[in-house]
Amino acid sequence: MLARGNALMTRSTVACWTTLERHFDQHVRQVEYFRQAGPDAVARMWQTQTNERGKCLTQFERDALIERHCELFGIWPSAQYSVSEEVVQA
């Protein structure tokens, strides 16, 4: 019985680590996406909810922009600006 319990725990642990790995891979992509954007560009994109090409932000871009905003300003953008929460689903 103990061996079966260990196998179940092992599968559960593997599933947990796999989920975490996917999460962190996504986070790395978000952090890198607007890496070159400076404070003025980040503020403009957030206020207009558009990307650097003037297109509506996708959900991924919005999440990436929040990450970059936090890096630059140390605060979530919604605490600093008043904007619509509407985004385009990727």
Secondary structure, DSSP 4 states (H G I P E B T S, - for coil): -HHHHHHHHHHHHHHHHHHHHHHHHHHHHHHHHTTT--HHHHHHHHHHTB-TTSPBPBHHHHHHHHHHHHHHHSS-GGGT-------B--
